[in-house]
Structures are given as C-alpha cells and as structure tokens.
Amino acid sequence: MLMAVDDDVSALMNKLSEMGQLDNTIVVMTSDHGYWHGEYDLSAERRLTYEEGLRIPLFVRYPKTILAGTRLGHMVLSLDLASTLLDFGGIRHGQELHGMSP
C-alpha cells in the first residue's frame, strides 16, 4: 500500500512540475495514528499517552514561504491546519476556527 501511495504522490508532483505549478502549490502530507499492534498489551485504543499515540507525521512543502529542511521546534495540532492553509491563501476567517496559524 505504501508503494502505491509513493507512486501516486510522485505522479502528482511530476504533473505539477510539468504544468509549472509545483512551486505555486502547497503540498501537505500527514497521517493518522494507525493501529496498535499489541504494544503495551493494548487494543486499538489511541487515547493513551504513549509516543505512538501522540505524534503523527506532518510535512508541508511550499517553497515561497517554507525553506527546504525547516523543522518547527514546537508542537502543532491537526486543527491548526485549516487556519494555516486559509492564511496561506489570504482568506480571512473568524473565531469559528479553533486552530492557530503560526
């Protein structure tokens, strides 16, 4: 499955490059927590404070604003994504969003 995702992301990035839009496109890649596989003798529950349940990958590519290799030193929450992407797009949003844009 991961190889298929890798192939699809590669095809998308190549197409954006062919169209001359790669550097004008915000690319966001993230994931969910996946499943427990018997760690700590637990079921599929993910509300517990083990490392595997707390952190998920988040990668953002947008060369106009984010330098390659940039790593944030603070935690972000998935609910911050909407506010951040709206800010990138220059779209004003109200208090109905709970997330924060850096």
Biopython code that builds the backbone (N, CA, C, O; Angstrom):
import numpy as np
from Bio.PDB.StructureBuilder import StructureBuilder

atoms = [
    (1, "MET", "N", (0.812, -1.179, 0.000)),
    (1, "MET", "CA", (0.000, 0.000, 0.000)),
    (1, "MET", "C", (0.867, 1.259, 0.000)),
    (1, "MET", "O", (0.576, 2.219, -0.714)),
    (2, "LEU", "N", (1.925, 1.249, 0.798)),
    (2, "LEU", "CA", (2.791, 2.424, 0.853)),
    (2, "LEU", "C", (3.479, 2.684, -0.477)),
    (2, "LEU", "O", (3.713, 3.836, -0.842)),
    (3, "MET", "N", (3.802, 1.629, -1.197)),
    (3, "MET", "CA", (4.421, 1.814, -2.511)),
    (3, "MET", "C", (3.437, 2.481, -3.469)),
    (3, "MET", "O", (3.839, 3.309, -4.286)),
    (4, "ALA", "N", (2.160, 2.132, -3.378)),
    (4, "ALA", "CA", (1.146, 2.756, -4.228)),
    (4, "ALA", "C", (0.998, 4.235, -3.889)),
    (4, "ALA", "O", (0.877, 5.071, -4.784)),
    (5, "VAL", "N", (1.008, 4.554, -2.605)),
    (5, "VAL", "CA", (0.935, 5.955, -2.192)),
    (5, "VAL", "C", (2.151, 6.704, -2.708)),
    (5, "VAL", "O", (2.022, 7.811, -3.231)),
    (6, "ASP", "N", (3.328, 6.114, -2.568)),
    (6, "ASP", "CA", (4.560, 6.732, -3.053)),
    (6, "ASP", "C", (4.478, 6.989, -4.561)),
    (6, "ASP", "O", (4.851, 8.065, -5.028)),
    (7, "ASP", "N", (3.996, 6.013, -5.314)),
    (7, "ASP", "CA", (3.852, 6.179, -6.767)),
    (7, "ASP", "C", (2.878, 7.302, -7.102)),
    (7, "ASP", "O", (3.141, 8.106, -7.997)),
    (8, "ASP", "N", (1.760, 7.363, -6.393)),
    (8, "ASP", "CA", (0.755, 8.389, -6.665)),
    (8, "ASP", "C", (1.255, 9.785, -6.316)),
    (8, "ASP", "O", (1.018, 10.733, -7.064)),
    (9, "VAL", "N", (1.941, 9.918, -5.191)),
    (9, "VAL", "CA", (2.497, 11.223, -4.810)),
    (9, "VAL", "C", (3.549, 11.646, -5.832)),
    (9, "VAL", "O", (3.595, 12.810, -6.232)),
    (10, "SER", "N", (4.377, 10.723, -6.248)),
    (10, "SER", "CA", (5.390, 11.022, -7.265)),
    (10, "SER", "C", (4.743, 11.482, -8.570)),
    (10, "SER", "O", (5.194, 12.452, -9.178)),
    (11, "ALA", "N", (3.689, 10.788, -8.999)),
    (11, "ALA", "CA", (2.993, 11.165, -10.235)),
    (11, "ALA", "C", (2.380, 12.558, -10.103)),
    (11, "ALA", "O", (2.438, 13.353, -11.041)),
    (12, "LEU", "N", (1.798, 12.853, -8.949)),
    (12, "LEU", "CA", (1.202, 14.165, -8.718)),
    (12, "LEU", "C", (2.262, 15.260, -8.760)),
    (12, "LEU", "O", (2.078, 16.285, -9.417)),
    (13, "MET", "N", (3.369, 15.042, -8.060)),
    (13, "MET", "CA", (4.446, 16.040, -8.040)),
    (13, "MET", "C", (5.021, 16.243, -9.442)),
    (13, "MET", "O", (5.302, 17.374, -9.841)),
    (14, "ASN", "N", (5.196, 15.159, -10.182)),
    (14, "ASN", "CA", (5.701, 15.274, -11.557)),
    (14, "ASN", "C", (4.738, 16.061, -12.437)),
    (14, "ASN", "O", (5.172, 16.889, -13.238)),
    (15, "LYS", "N", (3.446, 15.818, -12.302)),
    (15, "LYS", "CA", (2.444, 16.534, -13.089)),
    (15, "LYS", "C", (2.437, 18.016, -12.750)),
    (15, "LYS", "O", (2.378, 18.861, -13.642)),
    (16, "LEU", "N", (2.496, 18.329, -11.470)),
    (16, "LEU", "CA", (2.564, 19.733, -11.058)),
    (16, "LEU", "C", (3.808, 20.400, -11.624)),
    (16, "LEU", "O", (3.752, 21.555, -12.047)),
    (17, "SER", "N", (4.919, 19.695, -11.636)),
    (17, "SER", "CA", (6.157, 20.224, -12.197)),
    (17, "SER", "C", (6.022, 20.460, -13.699)),
    (17, "SER", "O", (6.423, 21.510, -14.201)),
    (18, "GLU", "N", (5.461, 19.495, -14.413)),
    (18, "GLU", "CA", (5.235, 19.638, -15.862)),
    (18, "GLU", "C", (4.366, 20.855, -16.174)),
    (18, "GLU", "O", (4.586, 21.540, -17.173)),
    (19, "MET", "N", (3.390, 21.117, -15.325)),
    (19, "MET", "CA", (2.473, 22.237, -15.525)),
    (19, "MET", "C", (3.069, 23.566, -15.059)),
    (19, "MET", "O", (2.457, 24.618, -15.244)),
    (20, "GLY", "N", (4.260, 23.522, -14.454)),
    (20, "GLY", "CA", (4.887, 24.735, -13.936)),
    (20, "GLY", "C", (4.223, 25.250, -12.669)),
    (20, "GLY", "O", (4.349, 26.431, -12.345)),
    (21, "GLN", "N", (3.521, 24.391, -11.950)),
    (21, "GLN", "CA", (2.776, 24.805, -10.765)),
    (21, "GLN", "C", (3.308, 24.230, -9.458)),
    (21, "GLN", "O", (2.742, 24.484, -8.395)),
    (22, "LEU", "N", (4.381, 23.465, -9.525)),
    (22, "LEU", "CA", (4.861, 22.804, -8.311)),
    (22, "LEU", "C", (5.193, 23.802, -7.210)),
    (22, "LEU", "O", (4.804, 23.605, -6.059)),
    (23, "ASP", "N", (5.904, 24.868, -7.548)),
    (23, "ASP", "CA", (6.290, 25.831, -6.520)),
    (23, "ASP", "C", (5.173, 26.799, -6.165)),
    (23, "ASP", "O", (5.333, 27.617, -5.258)),
    (24, "ASN", "N", (4.038, 26.722, -6.866)),
    (24, "ASN", "CA", (2.861, 27.528, -6.536)),
    (24, "ASN", "C", (1.822, 26.720, -5.766)),
    (24, "ASN", "O", (0.728, 27.211, -5.489)),
    (25, "THR", "N", (2.162, 25.494, -5.426)),
    (25, "THR", "CA", (1.223, 24.581, -4.788)),
    (25, "THR", "C", (1.695, 24.243, -3.381)),
    (25, "THR", "O", (2.857, 23.889, -3.176)),
    (26, "ILE", "N", (0.797, 24.353, -2.419)),
    (26, "ILE", "CA", (1.098, 23.927, -1.057)),
    (26, "ILE", "C", (0.816, 22.431, -0.985)),
    (26, "ILE", "O", (-0.309, 21.988, -1.214)),
    (27, "VAL", "N", (1.841, 21.667, -0.667)),
    (27, "VAL", "CA", (1.702, 20.217, -0.540)),
    (27, "VAL", "C", (1.751, 19.876, 0.939)),
    (27, "VAL", "O", (2.725, 20.188, 1.624)),
    (28, "VAL", "N", (0.695, 19.233, 1.430)),
    (28, "VAL", "CA", (0.602, 18.846, 2.833)),
    (28, "VAL", "C", (0.463, 17.337, 2.898)),
    (28, "VAL", "O", (-0.415, 16.760, 2.256)),
    (29, "MET", "N", (1.319, 16.704, 3.664)),
    (29, "MET", "CA", (1.224, 15.265, 3.874)),
    (29, "MET", "C", (1.175, 15.005, 5.372)),
    (29, "MET", "O", (2.006, 15.497, 6.135)),
    (30, "THR", "N", (0.201, 14.234, 5.765)),
    (30, "THR", "CA", (0.067, 13.854, 7.163)),
    (30, "THR", "C", (-0.512, 12.450, 7.216)),
    (30, "THR", "O", (-0.654, 11.796, 6.183)),
    (31, "SER", "N", (-0.834, 11.998, 8.368)),
    (31, "SER", "CA", (-1.326, 10.641, 8.531)),
    (31, "SER", "C", (-2.225, 10.599, 9.758)),
    (31, "SER", "O", (-2.421, 11.608, 10.436)),
    (32, "ASP", "N", (-2.758, 9.441, 10.028)),
    (32, "ASP", "CA", (-3.433, 9.248, 11.299)),
    (32, "ASP", "C", (-2.476, 8.471, 12.202)),
    (32, "ASP", "O", (-1.300, 8.311, 11.873)),
    (33, "HIS", "N", (-2.964, 8.002, 13.305)),
    (33, "HIS", "CA", (-2.111, 7.304, 14.260)),
    (33, "HIS", "C", (-1.900, 5.834, 13.917)),
    (33, "HIS", "O", (-1.073, 5.166, 14.538)),
    (34, "GLY", "N", (-2.633, 5.330, 12.944)),
    (34, "GLY", "CA", (-2.516, 3.911, 12.642)),
    (34, "GLY", "C", (-3.167, 3.076, 13.727)),
    (34, "GLY", "O", (-4.051, 3.550, 14.440)),
    (35, "TYR", "N", (-2.742, 1.871, 13.848)),
    (35, "TYR", "CA", (-3.314, 0.948, 14.818)),
    (35, "TYR", "C", (-2.256, 0.504, 15.814)),
    (35, "TYR", "O", (-1.065, 0.471, 15.502)),
    (36, "TRP", "N", (-2.702, 0.164, 17.013)),
    (36, "TRP", "CA", (-1.816, -0.522, 17.943)),
    (36, "TRP", "C", (-1.621, -1.938, 17.408)),
    (36, "TRP", "O", (-2.552, -2.537, 16.868)),
    (37, "HIS", "N", (-0.460, -2.448, 17.553)),
    (37, "HIS", "CA", (-0.184, -3.825, 17.129)),
    (37, "HIS", "C", (0.264, -4.646, 18.337)),
    (37, "HIS", "O", (1.236, -5.397, 18.262)),
    (38, "GLY", "N", (-0.453, -4.496, 19.446)),
    (38, "GLY", "CA", (-0.142, -5.248, 20.648)),
    (38, "GLY", "C", (0.819, -4.560, 21.581)),
    (38, "GLY", "O", (1.150, -5.110, 22.632)),
    (39, "GLU", "N", (1.286, -3.351, 21.228)),
    (39, "GLU", "CA", (2.188, -2.634, 22.119)),
    (39, "GLU", "C", (1.501, -2.397, 23.461)),
    (39, "GLU", "O", (0.319, -2.055, 23.505)),
    (40, "TYR", "N", (2.228, -2.576, 24.537)),
    (40, "TYR", "CA", (1.744, -2.309, 25.885)),
    (40, "TYR", "C", (0.535, -3.179, 26.246)),
    (40, "TYR", "O", (-0.210, -2.845, 27.167)),
    (41, "ASP", "N", (0.335, -4.284, 25.534)),
    (41, "ASP", "CA", (-0.809, -5.178, 25.758)),
    (41, "ASP", "C", (-2.153, -4.448, 25.635)),
    (41, "ASP", "O", (-3.097, -4.728, 26.374)),
    (42, "LEU", "N", (-2.216, -3.500, 24.680)),
    (42, "LEU", "CA", (-3.425, -2.698, 24.494)),
    (42, "LEU", "C", (-4.141, -3.077, 23.212)),
    (42, "LEU", "O", (-3.556, -3.671, 22.306)),
    (43, "SER", "N", (-5.411, -2.724, 23.151)),
    (43, "SER", "CA", (-6.194, -2.930, 21.934)),
    (43, "SER", "C", (-5.935, -1.769, 20.975)),
    (43, "SER", "O", (-4.887, -1.128, 21.040)),
    (44, "ALA", "N", (-6.874, -1.506, 20.103)),
    (44, "ALA", "CA", (-6.714, -0.453, 19.097)),
    (44, "ALA", "C", (-6.938, 0.947, 19.657)),
    (44, "ALA", "O", (-6.880, 1.917, 18.902)),
    (45, "GLU", "N", (-7.187, 1.080, 20.934)),
    (45, "GLU", "CA", (-7.464, 2.384, 21.542)),
    (45, "GLU", "C", (-6.255, 3.309, 21.424)),
    (45, "GLU", "O", (-5.132, 2.894, 21.711)),
    (46, "ARG", "N", (-6.472, 4.566, 21.002)),
    (46, "ARG", "CA", (-5.381, 5.527, 20.811)),
    (46, "ARG", "C", (-5.458, 6.749, 21.720)),
    (46, "ARG", "O", (-4.789, 7.746, 21.449)),
    (47, "ARG", "N", (-6.238, 6.707, 22.769)),
    (47, "ARG", "CA", (-6.353, 7.884, 23.636)),
    (47, "ARG", "C", (-5.299, 7.907, 24.722)),
    (47, "ARG", "O", (-5.311, 8.808, 25.562)),
    (48, "LEU", "N", (-4.409, 6.970, 24.735)),
    (48, "LEU", "CA", (-3.424, 6.880, 25.808)),
    (48, "LEU", "C", (-2.164, 7.651, 25.431)),
    (48, "LEU", "O", (-1.881, 7.855, 24.251)),
    (49, "THR", "N", (-1.420, 8.074, 26.433)),
    (49, "THR", "CA", (-0.318, 8.996, 26.204)),
    (49, "THR", "C", (1.009, 8.304, 25.948)),
    (49, "THR", "O", (2.024, 8.662, 26.546)),
    (50, "TYR", "N", (1.007, 7.330, 25.075)),
    (50, "TYR", "CA", (2.260, 6.755, 24.615)),
    (50, "TYR", "C", (2.691, 7.496, 23.353)),
    (50, "TYR", "O", (1.862, 8.029, 22.616)),
    (51, "GLU", "N", (3.989, 7.520, 23.120)),
    (51, "GLU", "CA", (4.542, 8.258, 21.985)),
    (51, "GLU", "C", (3.827, 7.924, 20.673)),
    (51, "GLU", "O", (3.541, 8.817, 19.875)),
    (52, "GLU", "N", (3.543, 6.659, 20.456)),
    (52, "GLU", "CA", (2.928, 6.241, 19.198)),
    (52, "GLU", "C", (1.521, 6.801, 19.017)),
    (52, "GLU", "O", (1.024, 6.871, 17.893)),
    (53, "GLY", "N", (0.885, 7.193, 20.096)),
    (53, "GLY", "CA", (-0.453, 7.747, 20.023)),
    (53, "GLY", "C", (-0.489, 9.264, 20.033)),
    (53, "GLY", "O", (-1.527, 9.866, 19.758)),
    (54, "LEU", "N", (0.645, 9.887, 20.351)),
    (54, "LEU", "CA", (0.685, 11.344, 20.465)),
    (54, "LEU", "C", (1.152, 12.039, 19.197)),
    (54, "LEU", "O", (0.604, 13.076, 18.823)),
    (55, "ARG", "N", (2.133, 11.497, 18.548)),
    (55, "ARG", "CA", (2.758, 12.192, 17.421)),
    (55, "ARG", "C", (2.381, 11.528, 16.104)),
    (55, "ARG", "O", (2.375, 10.303, 15.979)),
    (56, "ILE", "N", (2.066, 12.371, 15.129)),
    (56, "ILE", "CA", (1.835, 11.886, 13.776)),
    (56, "ILE", "C", (2.672, 12.741, 12.829)),
    (56, "ILE", "O", (2.986, 13.887, 13.150)),
    (57, "PRO", "N", (3.034, 12.206, 11.681)),
    (57, "PRO", "CA", (3.858, 12.992, 10.756)),
    (57, "PRO", "C", (3.061, 14.128, 10.123)),
    (57, "PRO", "O", (1.866, 13.992, 9.861)),
    (58, "LEU", "N", (3.727, 15.234, 9.885)),
    (58, "LEU", "CA", (3.159, 16.361, 9.162)),
    (58, "LEU", "C", (4.278, 17.010, 8.366)),
    (58, "LEU", "O", (5.250, 17.513, 8.930)),
    (59, "PHE", "N", (4.132, 16.992, 7.064)),
    (59, "PHE", "CA", (5.110, 17.597, 6.174)),
    (59, "PHE", "C", (4.386, 18.614, 5.301)),
    (59, "PHE", "O", (3.305, 18.337, 4.780)),
    (60, "VAL", "N", (4.988, 19.795, 5.143)),
    (60, "VAL", "CA", (4.412, 20.832, 4.301)),
    (60, "VAL", "C", (5.504, 21.319, 3.357)),
    (60, "VAL", "O", (6.622, 21.620, 3.776)),
    (61, "ARG", "N", (5.156, 21.389, 2.072)),
    (61, "ARG", "CA", (6.086, 21.902, 1.071)),
    (61, "ARG", "C", (5.457, 23.113, 0.410)),
    (61, "ARG", "O", (4.401, 23.008, -0.214)),
    (62, "TYR", "N", (6.096, 24.253, 0.544)),
    (62, "TYR", "CA", (5.664, 25.483, -0.119)),
    (62, "TYR", "C", (6.877, 26.405, -0.180)),
    (62, "TYR", "O", (7.064, 27.253, 0.693)),
    (63, "PRO", "N", (7.706, 26.237, -1.220)),
    (63, "PRO", "CA", (8.990, 26.946, -1.294)),
    (63, "PRO", "C", (8.902, 28.460, -1.196)),
    (63, "PRO", "O", (9.879, 29.102, -0.810)),
    (64, "LYS", "N", (7.755, 29.054, -1.534)),
    (64, "LYS", "CA", (7.635, 30.514, -1.449)),
    (64, "LYS", "C", (7.741, 31.015, -0.015)),
    (64, "LYS", "O", (8.133, 32.159, 0.218)),
    (65, "THR", "N", (7.397, 30.176, 0.931)),
    (65, "THR", "CA", (7.358, 30.595, 2.330)),
    (65, "THR", "C", (8.189, 29.708, 3.251)),
    (65, "THR", "O", (8.745, 30.186, 4.240)),
    (66, "ILE", "N", (8.274, 28.427, 2.932)),
    (66, "ILE", "CA", (8.943, 27.480, 3.821)),
    (66, "ILE", "C", (10.236, 26.994, 3.166)),
    (66, "ILE", "O", (10.202, 26.377, 2.101)),
    (67, "LEU", "N", (11.358, 27.268, 3.794)),
    (67, "LEU", "CA", (12.640, 26.811, 3.265)),
    (67, "LEU", "C", (12.756, 25.295, 3.411)),
    (67, "LEU", "O", (12.309, 24.725, 4.407)),
    (68, "ALA", "N", (13.349, 24.654, 2.429)),
    (68, "ALA", "CA", (13.552, 23.203, 2.488)),
    (68, "ALA", "C", (14.331, 22.834, 3.744)),
    (68, "ALA", "O", (15.311, 23.491, 4.095)),
    (69, "GLY", "N", (13.892, 21.793, 4.406)),
    (69, "GLY", "CA", (14.570, 21.311, 5.605)),
    (69, "GLY", "C", (14.146, 22.002, 6.885)),
    (69, "GLY", "O", (14.659, 21.671, 7.954)),
    (70, "THR", "N", (13.218, 22.960, 6.811)),
    (70, "THR", "CA", (12.751, 23.654, 8.009)),
    (70, "THR", "C", (12.072, 22.672, 8.950)),
    (70, "THR", "O", (11.258, 21.851, 8.526)),
    (71, "ARG", "N", (12.410, 22.760, 10.214)),
    (71, "ARG", "CA", (11.769, 21.931, 11.247)),
    (71, "ARG", "C", (11.277, 22.858, 12.336)),
    (71, "ARG", "O", (12.029, 23.692, 12.840)),
    (72, "LEU", "N", (10.019, 22.714, 12.698)),
    (72, "LEU", "CA", (9.466, 23.519, 13.779)),
    (72, "LEU", "C", (9.896, 22.944, 15.119)),
    (72, "LEU", "O", (10.004, 21.728, 15.278)),
    (73, "GLY", "N", (10.136, 23.810, 16.064)),
    (73, "GLY", "CA", (10.541, 23.362, 17.384)),
    (73, "GLY", "C", (9.392, 23.219, 18.348)),
    (73, "GLY", "O", (9.599, 22.889, 19.516)),
    (74, "HIS", "N", (8.180, 23.462, 17.880)),
    (74, "HIS", "CA", (7.033, 23.365, 18.785)),
    (74, "HIS", "C", (5.993, 22.416, 18.209)),
    (74, "HIS", "O", (5.998, 22.098, 17.020)),
    (75, "MET", "N", (5.107, 21.976, 19.085)),
    (75, "MET", "CA", (4.049, 21.063, 18.672)),
    (75, "MET", "C", (2.966, 21.830, 17.930)),
    (75, "MET", "O", (2.698, 22.996, 18.221)),
    (76, "VAL", "N", (2.356, 21.162, 16.979)),
    (76, "VAL", "CA", (1.179, 21.699, 16.303)),
    (76, "VAL", "C", (0.079, 20.655, 16.412)),
    (76, "VAL", "O", (0.344, 19.477, 16.655)),
    (77, "LEU", "N", (-1.131, 21.092, 16.235)),
    (77, "LEU", "CA", (-2.279, 20.202, 16.278)),
    (77, "LEU", "C", (-2.914, 20.143, 14.900)),
    (77, "LEU", "O", (-2.801, 21.089, 14.120)),
    (78, "SER", "N", (-3.571, 19.054, 14.600)),
    (78, "SER", "CA", (-4.201, 18.926, 13.294)),
    (78, "SER", "C", (-5.242, 20.020, 13.076)),
    (78, "SER", "O", (-5.497, 20.398, 11.933)),
    (79, "LEU", "N", (-5.846, 20.534, 14.137)),
    (79, "LEU", "CA", (-6.831, 21.591, 13.962)),
    (79, "LEU", "C", (-6.184, 22.918, 13.583)),
    (79, "LEU", "O", (-6.891, 23.861, 13.228)),
    (80, "ASP", "N", (-4.852, 23.015, 13.649)),
    (80, "ASP", "CA", (-4.144, 24.207, 13.180)),
    (80, "ASP", "C", (-4.030, 24.253, 11.659)),
    (80, "ASP", "O", (-3.768, 25.314, 11.093)),
    (81, "LEU", "N", (-4.222, 23.128, 10.997)),
    (81, "LEU", "CA", (-4.058, 23.080, 9.542)),
    (81, "LEU", "C", (-5.015, 24.009, 8.807)),
    (81, "LEU", "O", (-4.589, 24.737, 7.910)),
    (82, "ALA", "N", (-6.276, 24.002, 9.159)),
    (82, "ALA", "CA", (-7.258, 24.826, 8.447)),
    (82, "ALA", "C", (-6.895, 26.304, 8.533)),
    (82, "ALA", "O", (-6.879, 26.994, 7.513)),
    (83, "SER", "N", (-6.603, 26.799, 9.732)),
    (83, "SER", "CA", (-6.246, 28.211, 9.894)),
    (83, "SER", "C", (-4.995, 28.563, 9.106)),
    (83, "SER", "O", (-4.928, 29.615, 8.471)),
    (84, "THR", "N", (-4.008, 27.682, 9.149)),
    (84, "THR", "CA", (-2.750, 27.931, 8.458)),
    (84, "THR", "C", (-2.946, 27.973, 6.949)),
    (84, "THR", "O", (-2.439, 28.876, 6.283)),
    (85, "LEU", "N", (-3.678, 27.005, 6.402)),
    (85, "LEU", "CA", (-3.896, 26.975, 4.958)),
    (85, "LEU", "C", (-4.746, 28.155, 4.493)),
    (85, "LEU", "O", (-4.494, 28.707, 3.422)),
    (86, "LEU", "N", (-5.740, 28.548, 5.271)),
    (86, "LEU", "CA", (-6.519, 29.733, 4.924)),
    (86, "LEU", "C", (-5.637, 30.981, 4.931)),
    (86, "LEU", "O", (-5.772, 31.834, 4.054)),
    (87, "ASP", "N", (-4.744, 31.098, 5.901)),
    (87, "ASP", "CA", (-3.818, 32.230, 5.938)),
    (87, "ASP", "C", (-2.898, 32.237, 4.715)),
    (87, "ASP", "O", (-2.661, 33.291, 4.123)),
    (88, "PHE", "N", (-2.384, 31.076, 4.337)),
    (88, "PHE", "CA", (-1.557, 30.986, 3.122)),
    (88, "PHE", "C", (-2.332, 31.488, 1.907)),
    (88, "PHE", "O", (-1.768, 32.144, 1.032)),
    (89, "GLY", "N", (-3.624, 31.176, 1.857)),
    (89, "GLY", "CA", (-4.456, 31.585, 0.729)),
    (89, "GLY", "C", (-4.970, 33.006, 0.819)),
    (89, "GLY", "O", (-5.681, 33.466, -0.075)),
    (90, "GLY", "N", (-4.617, 33.715, 1.897)),
    (90, "GLY", "CA", (-5.054, 35.090, 2.059)),
    (90, "GLY", "C", (-6.533, 35.212, 2.383)),
    (90, "GLY", "O", (-7.148, 36.243, 2.112)),
    (91, "ILE", "N", (-7.102, 34.173, 2.958)),
    (91, "ILE", "CA", (-8.529, 34.151, 3.269)),
    (91, "ILE", "C", (-8.724, 34.445, 4.750)),
    (91, "ILE", "O", (-8.174, 33.764, 5.616)),
    (92, "ARG", "N", (-9.518, 35.471, 5.018)),
    (92, "ARG", "CA", (-9.815, 35.828, 6.410)),
    (92, "ARG", "C", (-10.816, 34.838, 6.982)),
    (92, "ARG", "O", (-11.752, 34.419, 6.301)),
    (93, "HIS", "N", (-10.614, 34.477, 8.209)),
    (93, "HIS", "CA", (-11.533, 33.563, 8.864)),
    (93, "HIS", "C", (-11.840, 34.087, 10.251)),
    (93, "HIS", "O", (-11.057, 34.836, 10.835)),
    (94, "GLY", "N", (-12.974, 33.691, 10.766)),
    (94, "GLY", "CA", (-13.432, 34.202, 12.050)),
    (94, "GLY", "C", (-13.080, 33.299, 13.208)),
    (94, "GLY", "O", (-12.260, 32.389, 13.092)),
    (95, "GLN", "N", (-13.708, 33.570, 14.306)),
    (95, "GLN", "CA", (-13.457, 32.835, 15.546)),
    (95, "GLN", "C", (-13.995, 31.421, 15.544)),
    (95, "GLN", "O", (-13.743, 30.666, 16.484)),
    (96, "GLU", "N", (-14.746, 31.037, 14.491)),
    (96, "GLU", "CA", (-15.315, 29.698, 14.477)),
    (96, "GLU", "C", (-14.242, 28.608, 14.340)),
    (96, "GLU", "O", (-14.502, 27.439, 14.625)),
    (97, "LEU", "N", (-13.049, 28.993, 13.905)),
    (97, "LEU", "CA", (-11.946, 28.038, 13.825)),
    (97, "LEU", "C", (-11.170, 28.054, 15.133)),
    (97, "LEU", "O", (-10.852, 29.119, 15.662)),
    (98, "HIS", "N", (-10.872, 26.888, 15.645)),
    (98, "HIS", "CA", (-10.174, 26.800, 16.927)),
    (98, "HIS", "C", (-8.661, 26.735, 16.772)),
    (98, "HIS", "O", (-7.931, 26.973, 17.733)),
    (99, "GLY", "N", (-8.185, 26.417, 15.577)),
    (99, "GLY", "CA", (-6.754, 26.284, 15.362)),
    (99, "GLY", "C", (-6.060, 27.627, 15.245)),
    (99, "GLY", "O", (-6.702, 28.671, 15.125)),
    (100, "MET", "N", (-4.728, 27.579, 15.283)),
    (100, "MET", "CA", (-3.923, 28.788, 15.182)),
    (100, "MET", "C", (-2.950, 28.636, 14.023)),
    (100, "MET", "O", (-2.449, 27.542, 13.761)),
    (101, "SER", "N", (-2.690, 29.726, 13.340)),
    (101, "SER", "CA", (-1.680, 29.758, 12.295)),
    (101, "SER", "C", (-0.410, 30.334, 12.886)),
    (101, "SER", "O", (-0.466, 31.323, 13.617)),
    (102, "PRO", "N", (0.751, 29.731, 12.582)),
    (102, "PRO", "CA", (1.982, 30.248, 13.190)),
    (102, "PRO", "C", (2.309, 31.669, 12.749)),
    (102, "PRO", "O", (3.315, 32.232, 13.180)),
]
sb = StructureBuilder()
sb.init_structure("model")
sb.init_model(0)
sb.init_chain("A")
sb.init_seg("    ")
for serial, (resi, resn, name, xyz) in enumerate(atoms, 1):
    if name == "N":
        sb.init_residue(resn, " ", resi, " ")
    sb.init_atom(name, np.array(xyz, "f"), 0.0, 1.0, " ", f" {name:<3s}", serial, name[0])
structure = sb.get_structure()
